[in-house]
Amino acid sequence: MAAGPWGWGPAALALLLALLLGGARCLRRRRAAGRARASLRGRAAAAAAQGDGVRDGVRALLVTAHPDDEVMFFAPTVLGLGRAGACAAVLCCSAGNYYNQGEIRKKELEQSCFLLGIPASNVTVVDHRDLPDNPAVEWDTHLLATLVLKHIETNNINLVVTFDAGGVSGHANHISLYTALRYLHSEGKLPKGCHVLVLESVNLFRKYISILDIPISCLLPRDALFILTEEETEQARRAMRCHRSQLLWFRHIYILLSRYMVVNSLRLL
């Protein structure tokens, strides 16, 4: 009988898989007790957490590049913050008009956010000609920073969530958001007490092992960790299905297998 990776046989690999699945399910059950396990540390602990839950008064802004980012990548964070009592809003920096579907995608975004617990009044779409939905275009840092900062100040935001330098998928628009927030942070332009969390980009293997990534995410360093229960995962999947115009065959696979549909690990800028 052929040996598996590292010389392990099928029985050993099956046992390892069973242990990982069991560990992941156990961790999810522990997270289902009632409070968000944000595990925010350091500077964010004073601003966004109390114990292992999010403190009352957190006004969180999720800054995304396209309609569907809020659920494809950030559903655990959005639902975790909402579960913990934070007031969440979304600033989507393009209408997702790459295939001339911008108006449709705006409506899908509102429907998705509603299922994630964010009312339409807290959803803003920037439809600026210099911020096109295009994976080959890096958005202008100063223009983007100006638009985001204005939204932060107008809405008294004290916690911003966006992509990290890898943009999860390497999309230039995603990375542009990180660059703009990093600029605001490094130049001291953010309001006092406003903190920024960026979503960790992981390698391709971890990206598509679903709940098997939960034990890994728990063991590795991070500043915040959000894990969805089974019920919340189904809620996230319903929200993703609101983006009907984007549900090509490979996105159905993504919904089933992506760790970003069940766990988010984030770091502070």
C-alpha positions in Angstrom: 0.0 0.0 0.0 1.4 3.4 -1.0 2.6 5.7 1.7 1.3 9.3 2.0 3.3 12.5 2.5 6.3 12.3 4.8 6.1 8.5 4.5 2.8 8.2 6.4 0.4 5.4 5.5 -3.3 6.0 4.8 -4.3 4.9 8.3 -2.0 7.5 9.9 -3.2 10.2 7.5 -6.8 9.4 8.3 -6.1 9.5 12.1 -4.4 12.9 11.7 -7.4 14.2 9.7 -9.8 13.0 12.3 -7.8 14.6 15.1 -7.7 17.9 13.2 -11.4 17.8 12.5 -12.2 16.9 16.1 -10.0 19.7 17.4 -11.6 22.3 15.0 -15.1 21.3 16.0 -14.2 21.4 19.7 -12.8 24.9 19.3 -16.0 26.0 17.4 -18.2 24.7 20.2 -16.1 26.6 22.8 -16.6 29.7 20.7 -20.3 29.2 20.6 -20.8 29.9 24.3 -22.0 33.4 23.7 -19.3 36.0 23.6 -17.0 37.0 20.7 -13.5 35.7 21.2 -11.9 38.7 19.7 -8.7 38.2 21.7 -7.6 41.7 21.0 -4.3 42.5 22.7 -1.9 45.4 23.3 -3.1 48.8 22.1 -6.4 47.5 20.8 -7.3 46.0 24.2 -7.9 49.4 25.7 -9.9 50.6 22.7 -11.8 47.6 21.4 -12.0 44.8 24.0 -12.9 44.0 27.6 -11.8 40.6 28.7 -12.2 38.4 25.6 -15.2 40.3 24.2 -15.6 43.5 22.3 -16.2 46.5 24.5 -19.4 48.6 24.3 -19.0 51.7 22.2 -16.9 50.2 19.5 -17.8 51.8 16.1 -16.2 49.6 13.5 -15.7 50.4 9.9 -15.0 47.6 7.4 -13.2 49.1 4.4 -13.5 46.8 1.3 -12.8 47.1 -2.4 -15.8 45.4 -4.0 -19.3 44.2 -3.2 -18.9 40.6 -1.9 -15.6 41.3 -0.1 -17.6 41.9 3.1 -18.7 38.3 3.2 -16.1 36.4 1.1 -13.3 37.5 3.3 -14.6 39.3 6.4 -17.8 37.4 7.5 -16.3 36.0 10.7 -15.1 39.5 11.7 -18.4 41.2 10.9 -20.5 38.6 12.7 -18.1 38.4 15.6 -18.2 42.2 16.1 -21.9 42.2 15.8 -22.3 39.3 18.3 -20.2 41.3 20.8 -22.3 44.4 20.5 -20.2 46.6 18.3 -21.8 49.0 15.8 -20.5 48.0 12.3 -20.5 49.8 9.0 -19.1 49.1 5.6 -17.3 51.4 3.2 -17.0 49.7 -0.2 -14.6 51.7 -2.3 -15.9 50.6 -5.7 -19.2 49.5 -7.2 -17.6 46.3 -8.6 -18.3 47.5 -12.2 -15.6 45.5 -14.0 -18.3 43.6 -16.0 -20.7 46.6 -16.0 -22.7 45.1 -13.2 -22.2 47.9 -10.7 -25.9 48.8 -10.0 -26.7 45.1 -9.5 -23.8 44.6 -7.2 -24.7 47.6 -5.0 -28.1 46.0 -4.4 -26.5 42.6 -3.7 -24.2 44.3 -1.2 -27.1 45.8 0.8 -28.8 42.4 0.8 -25.7 40.6 2.0 -25.0 43.2 4.7 -28.6 42.9 6.0 -28.1 39.2 6.5 -24.8 40.0 8.3 -26.6 42.4 10.6 -25.6 45.7 9.0 -28.5 48.0 7.9 -28.4 49.7 4.5 -28.0 53.0 6.3 -24.5 51.8 7.4 -23.4 50.7 4.0 -21.6 53.3 1.7 -20.4 52.6 -1.8 -17.8 54.9 -3.3 -18.3 55.0 -7.1 -15.3 57.2 -8.2 -14.0 57.1 -11.7 -10.4 57.0 -10.4 -11.1 54.0 -8.3 -12.1 51.4 -10.9 -12.8 47.8 -10.2 -9.8 46.3 -11.9 -7.3 43.7 -10.6 -4.5 45.4 -12.6 -5.0 48.9 -11.2 -3.4 50.3 -8.0 -5.6 53.0 -6.6 -4.2 56.4 -5.8 -3.1 56.3 -2.1 -3.8 59.9 -1.3 -7.3 60.0 -3.0 -8.3 56.8 -1.2 -6.8 57.9 2.1 -8.8 61.2 1.9 -12.1 59.4 1.2 -11.6 56.9 4.0 -10.4 59.5 6.5 -13.5 61.7 5.8 -15.7 58.7 6.5 -13.9 57.8 9.7 -14.2 61.3 11.0 -17.8 61.9 10.0 -18.9 58.7 11.7 -16.7 58.8 14.8 -15.1 55.4 13.9 -12.7 54.0 16.4 -11.9 50.6 14.8 -11.1 50.1 11.1 -10.8 46.7 9.5 -9.4 46.1 6.0 -7.0 43.8 4.0 -3.3 43.4 4.8 -0.4 43.9 2.3 -1.2 40.6 0.6 -4.8 41.5 0.0 -5.8 37.8 0.7 -6.0 37.1 -3.1 -3.2 39.5 -4.2 -5.8 41.8 -5.9 -4.3 45.2 -6.5 -7.5 47.0 -5.3 -7.4 45.1 -2.0 -3.7 46.0 -1.5 -4.4 49.6 -2.3 -6.7 49.8 0.8 -4.0 48.5 3.0 -1.5 51.0 1.5 -4.0 53.9 2.2 -4.7 52.8 5.8 -1.0 52.3 6.4 -0.3 55.8 5.2 -3.0 57.3 7.5 -1.7 55.3 10.4 2.0 56.0 9.8 1.4 59.7 9.2 -0.6 60.1 12.4 -3.7 61.3 10.5 -6.2 58.9 12.1 -8.3 60.3 15.0 -6.9 59.7 18.4 -8.1 56.3 19.7 -8.8 54.9 16.2 -7.1 51.6 15.6 -6.6 49.5 12.4 -6.9 45.7 12.1 -5.7 44.0 8.9 -6.9 40.6 7.8 -4.1 38.0 7.6 -3.4 36.6 4.1 -2.5 33.0 4.3 -1.0 30.5 1.9 -3.0 28.6 -0.7 -3.1 25.4 1.4 -4.4 27.1 4.5 -6.9 29.2 2.5 -8.8 26.1 1.3 -8.9 23.8 4.3 -12.0 25.3 5.9 -12.4 24.5 9.6 -9.1 22.6 9.6 -7.4 26.0 9.7 -9.0 26.8 13.1 -6.4 25.0 15.2 -3.6 26.5 13.2 -5.1 30.0 13.5 -5.4 29.5 17.3 -1.8 28.5 17.7 -0.2 31.2 15.5 0.4 34.8 16.7 -2.3 37.3 15.9 -4.0 40.3 17.5 -7.6 39.3 16.9 -9.3 36.0 16.1 -12.9 35.5 15.1 -14.3 32.0 14.6 -17.9 31.3 13.5 -20.2 28.7 14.9 -21.9 26.2 12.5 -25.0 28.4 12.6 -23.1 31.5 11.9 -21.3 29.8 9.0 -24.6 29.0 7.4 -25.6 32.6 8.0 -22.5 33.8 6.1 -23.2 31.4 3.3 -26.7 32.8 2.9 -25.2 36.3 2.8 -22.7 35.1 0.1 -25.5 33.7 -2.0 -27.0 37.2 -2.1 -24.2 38.0 -4.6 -26.0 36.1 -7.3 -24.2 37.9 -10.1 -20.8 36.6 -8.8 -21.8 32.9 -8.1 -19.8 31.2 -10.8 -19.0 27.5 -10.2 -15.6 28.2 -8.5 -17.2 30.5 -6.0 -19.5 27.7 -4.8 -16.3 25.7 -4.1 -14.9 28.8 -2.3 -18.0 29.0 -0.1 -17.5 25.3 1.0 -13.8 25.2 1.4 -12.4 28.7 2.2 -11.2 29.3 5.8 -12.3 32.9 5.4 -15.9 31.8 5.6 -15.3 30.4 9.1 -12.2 32.1 10.6 -10.5 35.4 10.5 -7.1 36.2 12.1 -6.1 39.8 12.1 -3.1 42.0 13.1 -2.9 45.6 14.3 -1.1 48.2 12.3 
